[in-house]
Amino acid sequence: MRFRAFIGAVCALGLFAVTLFSDAAQAVPKGVTYDDIVNTGLANSCPQIEQTVRGSISLDKG
């Protein structure tokens, strides 16, 4: 049973590290305006549609 607890701790530590070092963890405070963001480079950290699309579903007319 110690092995199971060890694996759980390693998984928890891994998830913590991934969350800590990901770009998504850097949140922009609520209530910012365009003037607060312009020329700061924050807009370049937004995900693009091409990065998030996994596939497509064809739709028939009618």
VMD Tcl script that draws the C-alpha trace (Angstrom):
set ca {
  {0.00 0.00 0.00}
  {2.95 2.36 0.40}
  {3.57 2.10 -3.32}
  {0.07 3.39 -4.08}
  {0.54 6.39 -1.78}
  {3.90 7.12 -3.39}
  {2.39 7.05 -6.89}
  {-0.41 9.37 -5.74}
  {2.09 11.81 -4.27}
  {4.18 11.79 -7.46}
  {1.08 12.43 -9.59}
  {-0.03 15.28 -7.33}
  {3.43 16.82 -7.44}
  {3.52 16.49 -11.22}
  {0.15 18.20 -11.63}
  {1.27 20.96 -9.30}
  {4.47 21.51 -11.31}
  {2.62 21.56 -14.64}
  {0.14 24.10 -13.31}
  {2.83 26.22 -11.73}
  {5.04 26.46 -14.81}
  {2.37 26.75 -17.51}
  {1.60 30.00 -19.31}
  {-2.08 29.66 -18.45}
  {-1.33 30.28 -14.79}
  {-0.52 33.91 -15.53}
  {-3.92 35.55 -15.25}
  {-4.76 39.10 -16.23}
  {-6.61 40.99 -13.51}
  {-10.30 41.65 -14.13}
  {-11.37 45.07 -15.26}
  {-8.45 45.95 -17.51}
  {-9.12 48.24 -20.44}
  {-7.64 48.44 -23.91}
  {-5.38 51.27 -22.80}
  {-4.00 49.07 -20.00}
  {-3.05 46.29 -22.43}
  {-1.94 48.15 -25.56}
  {1.81 47.89 -26.25}
  {2.43 45.55 -23.29}
  {2.59 42.23 -25.18}
  {-0.21 40.66 -23.11}
  {-2.40 40.19 -26.17}
  {0.26 37.95 -27.73}
  {-0.16 35.37 -24.95}
  {-3.78 34.59 -25.90}
  {-4.33 31.17 -27.51}
  {-5.09 31.14 -31.22}
  {-8.01 29.22 -32.69}
  {-5.66 26.98 -34.67}
  {-4.01 25.88 -31.41}
  {-7.26 24.85 -29.73}
  {-9.19 23.20 -32.58}
  {-8.98 19.41 -32.49}
  {-11.10 18.53 -35.49}
  {-14.21 19.43 -37.40}
  {-17.72 18.12 -37.81}
  {-19.30 18.31 -41.23}
  {-22.88 19.60 -41.30}
  {-25.37 18.71 -44.00}
  {-27.64 21.36 -45.46}
  {-31.31 21.06 -44.74}
}
mol new
graphics top color blue
foreach p $ca { graphics top sphere $p radius 0.5 }
foreach p [lrange $ca 0 end-1] q [lrange $ca 1 end] { graphics top cylinder $p $q radius 0.2 }
display resetview
